[in-house]
Amino acid sequence: MDLFKPLVALLAIVNPIGVVPFFIHFTQHLSPEQRRRTIRVSSFSAFVVIAVSALAGLKVIEFFGISLASFQVGGGTLLLISALQMLNAQPAESRSDDVSDGQQRADAGDSIAVVPLTIPLLTGPATISTMVIYADQARHWWHLAALVGYGVVVGAATFLAFSASGAIARLLGKTGINVMTRLMGLILAALAVEIMAEGLVKLFPILASHVSG
């Protein structure tokens, strides 16, 4: 298993810096202690989603009788859609109503740390698909441990980005954050095409002979 690609893919999909404007927007009326709690819960929740996906995701698709090749094509397509969203400077996992839903929850005093900050703005179907696909490539226990470790890295990156949200917003501004989001989207698009290609070759081996020819 290529240990570098899963980390690149995760950081590109989650892209905590791209979610900073939403974090600032949702937490602007919270007290400092409530904001710190939101940061801790969001960071830990992102780690949990990634770790559970890496350890149990394969069992779930096996339970439903889905071949990994089909899952790679479907997951790669989902990643490509997420990449296209990011190329439009939107969080990879978001929908238009997620922001309004988050604002309603914030106005009502509900916790927005898990929904919508962690799910779906930080992690969601594309993140889960990525972890399942790379977990299948794990050949040793320490490969899976590395994937779980990447969840720790993403959780730490989320914690740092949200904790420094004010400084990031001042330093990069909306334009800088959008540029970074688009760059991550371009990287994610390339990884998505690669994952889709691997799945298509498994489903249709004749494609491999044409490529080699």
N, C-alpha and C positions, 0 to 999 in steps of 0.2 A: 504494500500500500504506500502510495506517495503521501508522506506525512505532512508535506507543506501545503498541498492544494486544499485540504479540508479547512485549514485555518484561514487561508486567503478567502475561500468561498464564504465562510461564516462571517468574517469581518466585513466582507462586501455586502452580504445580505442584511445583517443586523445594523451595520453602519450607525453606531450610537450618535455620532456627530450630526448626522442627517435628521435625527429625531429630537435634537436639542431644542429647536424652535417650538415643537409641540410640548415638550416638557416645560419650557418657560411659560407657554400659554396656559397650560392646564394648572400650573402650580403658583401662578402669580398672586392668588389670594390666600395661599396657605402660610401658616406660621413657619419660622425656620425649622422648628422641631418636626412639624408635619412634612416639610419638604425633605428633610434628612431621612425620615422614615420611608417616604415614597421612593427615594433613591435606593435605600437598602433593599426594600421589597422588590423593586423592579430588577435590580441587579441579580438578586438571588433567584427570582422567578425565571429570568433568562437562562441562568445556569441550569436550573431544574429541567426546563424544556429541552435543552440541548442534551443533557446527560441521559434523560429518560429515552429520548429518541435514539441515541446511540446504543443504549443497552437493550431496549425492548422493541424498537421499531421493526426489526426483521421478523420477530415473532408475530407481530400483528399482521404483516402482509402475508406471512406463511399461513396464518389462521384463515385468512380470506382466500387463500389459494392463488395469490397474484404472483406471477413470475417477476423476478428482479429485472429482467430485460424490459418488460412492459412498464415496470415502475420507473426505470431509468428514463424511458421515453416520456412518460407522463411527468415525472419530476423535472426532467430537463426542460420540458415545455413550460412548466410552471415557473422555473427559474428564469427562463427567457422572458416570460410575461413580466416577472418582477423586475428584471433588468431594464425592460422598456419603460416601466414606471419610473425607475431611478434615472433613466436618461431624460425623463421629463421633470427631474428634480423632486420626485415624490418618494416617500419611504417605500421600500420594496414590498411590504406586506399590507399596505394600507388601502382602504377604500374611501370614497368621498364621504360616506356617512360615519366613518370611525371618528373623525374629528368632532363632528356635531354631537355624537354620542358621548364622547369623552368630556366635552364641555358641559353637557347636561348632568353627567355624573359629578363633575367638579362643583357645579353650581348647587347640586343637591347635597354636597358634603360627603358623597361616597368616595371610597378609595379608587383612584385611577391608576394605581401602581401596576396592577395585574392587567386590567382591561380599562383602557385600550393601550397603555404604554408598552407593557410587555407583549401582550397578545391583542392585536396583531402588529402594532407599529414596530416592535423590535423583532419578535419571533412569530412564526406562523407556519403555514403549510410548506412554504419554500424552504424554511430552515429545517423542518422535520424531514422533508424529502432528501435534503442534502446529507443529513446525518445518517439516514437509513442506507443511502447509496454507498457512502464511504464505510459504514460499518460492515457491509457485505465484503468489502475488500480487506478487512482485518484478518490477518492470518495468525496472530499471536495475541495473548491477553493484553500485552502492553500496547498493542495497536488500539484496542478499545479504551485502555486507560488514557492513551494520548488524546482520543476524541473527547473523553470526559474532561480531561485537562484543558482542552480548548474551550469547553464550556466555562471553566474557571477564568480563562483569559478573557472571554467575551463578557462575562459578568464583571470582571475587574475593569475592562474598558468602558462598560456602561456606567459603572460607579464613578470612574474618573471624569467621563464626559459630562454626566449630569451634575456632578459636584462642581465642575468648572464651567457650567453652562453659561453663566454671566460673562466670564472672561472670553469664552469661545465665541459667543455672539458678538462681543465688542471687537474681537480680533479679526474674525473672518467676515462677519456681517452676513446678511442673507445671500449675497452674491457668492461669497467664498464657500459657504455651506452647500449651495446649489452646485457649484463647480465640483466640489469633492464628491457629492452624491452622484453626479453624472459620471465622474471618473470610476467610482465603484461600480456603477451600472455597466460600464463598458467592460470591466474585468469580469463581472458576473455573466455577461452575455457570452463571452468567450468560453467560460467554464460550462455554461449551459449547453452550448452547441457541442462541446466535447462529450458531455454526459449523454446527450441525445444520440450522438453518433455511435457511441459504444453500445447503447441499447438497441439501436437499429441494426447494427452488425450482428448482434446476438439473435435478433428476431429473424433477420434475413441475411444469412451467411453469404449469399451470392453477392451482396454489396461489397464484402471484403475482397472478393476476387476481382471485382471491377476496379476497386481502388488500387489494389496491388498491381493490376494490369496496366 
